[in-house]
Structures are given as C-alpha cells and as structure tokens.
C-alpha cells in the first residue's frame, strides 16, 4: 500500500518538476492526483481533503525562492505537510519500563510483522 502511494506521489511530483513556473492550474491538477493517491491508499477522506487544502494554501501563498525551482518548492511543501499530518517532530521513545511495550496498528498487509 505504501509502495503504491509512494509511486503515485512520485509520478505527480515528476510532472511538477518539469515546469519552470507553476500556475494555480498546475497546482490544482497535481493536488487532485495527490488526493486521489491518498484516497486509494485508504487515507480518510476528511484527512485527505484537509491535507490538500493546507498544501494548496501554502503553495499559492509562498513566494518561490530563487535558489530552487517551483517544483522543488511544492515537493518541500508536501513533505512539510505530510510530516505535520503524521505528528510533527519526532519524539523520543520512553523505554524506561521493562519490558517496553509498543503497539503497532495498521491495515492487513501494511508490514506490521516486518
């Protein structure tokens, strides 16, 4: 599931990298495909919708830095928003208790065992 999501997102971002300048239409088309990829990966509809709205707001509001291309800028925005969606900054595990108990949750075939 994650492999397919990664491939779908990579395909969308490759299309964006080819543009020297991004327009609102380019961004909307790309984000439509990102939303579709998220929904195909069983991401909750509301979560996908909120994520796309946040990315679109940042993408249209940010000025593109001169040192990077617009495609790289959108990749960075998507990466930042995914990081935020998944919980933000990493937090250290508290392994002081013995034995350490870690609960893994995921859909069938998502790699919990490995």
GIQUI-V335007 format. One record per helix or strand. SS is the DSSP state (H for helix, E for strand). FROM is the first residue (numbers start at 1). TO is the last residue. Records with the same first field share a line. If there is no record, write none. Layout:
BEGIN
SS = FROM-TO  FROM-TO
END
This chain:
BEGIN
H = 2-17  24-40  45-61  70-85
END
